[in-house]
Amino acid sequence: MSSKTDAVSTAKSGGTKAPSSTASGRPVLKNLTRARVPRAGLIGVSMAIVGAVTWKVLVSDRHKDHFTSFYKSFDPERDYARMKASGVFKSLEGVERPAWLSEYEGELDAAIASLRELLSLDQPKRTTAVNGNLFHCVPDSSSLQQT
């Protein structure tokens, strides 16, 4: 009878060495979970941390290095031209650009040229009076230059 009380007192005290059965052959189930949960929790958390670090080092970092080395020498324009030449883009067969786009670009170029003529530095300073105050308007040609 003393071994039965020892098993119960060990399980109640939080000891991890709770016997699974007594001398009489009956299992001791009272407070068994309470005795085993802290150890199982520590084992589970430590296995999760080890697994996460291992995955980061062996998989994630390796993938990151592969992507970095690939994009160092990757040219998207060359890749696009290769795919277009091989016929991957069925929608681009025949017409590369719509006709209205080149007309629109021509109109934009003409408008930009006329604005540059209006705002050239060859013109003298313009003076504008607003509420009795004089303002000298000199256009800044550096903001109009195409890069």
C-alpha positions as CSV (number, residue, x, y, z in Angstrom):
1,M,0.0,0.0,0.0
2,S,2.9,2.3,0.6
3,S,4.0,2.1,-3.1
4,K,0.6,3.2,-4.1
5,T,0.7,6.3,-2.0
6,D,4.3,7.0,-3.2
7,A,3.2,6.9,-6.8
8,V,0.3,9.3,-6.2
9,S,2.5,11.6,-4.1
10,T,5.2,11.6,-6.8
11,A,2.6,12.5,-9.5
12,K,1.1,15.2,-7.3
13,S,4.4,16.8,-6.5
14,G,5.1,17.4,-10.2
15,G,7.9,14.8,-10.4
16,T,8.5,13.4,-13.8
17,K,9.1,9.9,-12.6
18,A,5.5,8.8,-12.1
19,P,5.4,5.0,-12.3
20,S,3.1,3.6,-14.9
21,S,1.9,0.8,-12.5
22,T,2.1,-0.1,-8.9
23,A,3.4,-3.3,-7.3
24,S,-0.1,-4.8,-7.5
25,G,-0.1,-4.4,-11.3
26,R,-2.7,-1.7,-11.5
27,P,-1.8,1.4,-13.6
28,V,-1.5,4.8,-11.8
29,L,-3.4,7.2,-14.0
30,K,-4.2,10.0,-11.5
31,N,-2.1,13.1,-12.3
32,L,-0.2,11.3,-15.0
33,T,-0.8,14.0,-17.6
34,R,0.2,16.7,-15.2
35,A,3.5,15.0,-14.6
36,R,4.3,14.4,-18.3
37,V,3.2,17.6,-20.0
38,P,6.1,19.9,-19.0
39,R,8.7,17.5,-20.4
40,A,6.7,16.8,-23.6
41,G,6.2,20.5,-24.1
42,L,9.9,21.3,-23.8
43,I,10.8,18.5,-26.2
44,G,8.1,19.7,-28.7
45,V,9.2,23.3,-28.6
46,S,12.9,22.4,-28.9
47,M,12.2,20.1,-31.9
48,A,10.2,22.9,-33.6
49,I,13.0,25.4,-33.1
50,V,15.6,22.9,-34.4
51,G,13.4,22.1,-37.4
52,A,12.8,25.8,-38.2
53,V,16.5,26.7,-38.1
54,T,17.4,23.6,-40.1
55,W,14.8,24.5,-42.8
56,K,16.1,28.1,-42.9
57,V,19.7,27.1,-43.3
58,L,19.3,24.2,-45.7
59,V,16.3,25.3,-47.8
60,S,15.5,29.0,-47.5
61,D,19.0,30.4,-47.7
62,R,19.9,28.1,-50.6
63,H,16.8,29.3,-52.5
64,K,17.7,32.9,-51.8
65,D,21.2,32.4,-53.1
66,H,19.9,30.7,-56.3
67,F,17.5,33.6,-57.0
68,T,20.2,36.2,-56.4
69,S,22.7,34.6,-58.7
70,F,20.0,34.1,-61.4
71,Y,18.8,37.8,-61.4
72,K,22.4,39.1,-61.5
73,S,22.7,38.0,-65.1
74,F,19.1,38.0,-66.1
75,D,18.1,40.3,-69.0
76,P,14.3,40.6,-69.3
77,E,14.4,42.2,-72.7
78,R,16.6,39.5,-74.1
79,D,14.3,36.8,-72.6
80,Y,11.2,38.5,-74.0
81,A,12.8,38.7,-77.5
82,R,13.7,35.0,-77.2
83,M,10.2,33.9,-76.2
84,K,8.6,36.1,-78.9
85,A,10.9,34.6,-81.6
86,S,10.0,31.1,-80.5
87,G,6.3,31.8,-80.9
88,V,5.3,31.7,-77.3
89,F,3.1,34.8,-77.6
90,K,0.4,33.8,-80.1
91,S,-1.4,37.2,-79.5
92,L,1.6,39.1,-80.8
93,E,1.8,37.5,-84.2
94,G,1.6,40.1,-87.0
95,V,1.1,43.3,-85.1
96,E,3.6,44.4,-82.4
97,R,2.2,47.9,-81.8
98,P,-1.1,49.5,-82.7
99,A,-1.0,52.2,-85.3
100,W,-2.6,54.8,-83.1
101,L,0.3,54.5,-80.7
102,S,2.9,55.8,-83.1
103,E,0.6,58.7,-84.1
104,Y,0.0,59.6,-80.4
105,E,3.8,59.5,-79.7
106,G,4.3,61.9,-82.7
107,E,1.7,64.3,-81.3
108,L,3.4,64.2,-77.9
109,D,6.8,64.9,-79.4
110,A,5.4,67.9,-81.3
111,A,3.7,69.2,-78.1
112,I,6.9,68.9,-76.1
113,A,8.9,70.7,-78.8
114,S,6.4,73.6,-78.9
115,L,6.6,73.9,-75.1
116,R,10.4,74.0,-75.2
117,E,10.2,76.8,-77.8
118,L,7.8,78.8,-75.6
119,L,9.9,78.4,-72.5
120,S,13.4,78.8,-74.0
121,L,16.0,80.9,-72.2
122,D,16.4,83.2,-75.2
123,Q,13.3,85.1,-74.3
124,P,13.7,88.1,-72.0
125,K,12.4,88.1,-68.5
126,R,8.7,88.5,-68.1
127,T,7.4,90.7,-65.4
128,T,4.0,90.0,-64.0
129,A,2.1,92.2,-61.5
130,V,-0.2,90.5,-59.0
131,N,-1.8,92.7,-56.4
132,G,0.8,95.4,-56.8
133,N,3.7,92.9,-56.4
134,L,6.1,92.4,-59.3
135,F,7.2,88.8,-60.2
136,H,10.0,88.0,-62.6
137,C,9.2,84.8,-64.5
138,V,12.2,83.0,-65.9
139,P,11.6,79.4,-67.0
140,D,14.0,76.7,-65.8
141,S,15.2,74.9,-68.9
142,S,16.9,72.1,-66.9
143,S,13.5,70.7,-65.9
144,L,12.4,70.5,-69.6
145,Q,15.4,68.6,-70.9
146,Q,14.8,65.0,-71.8
147,T,17.0,62.5,-70.1
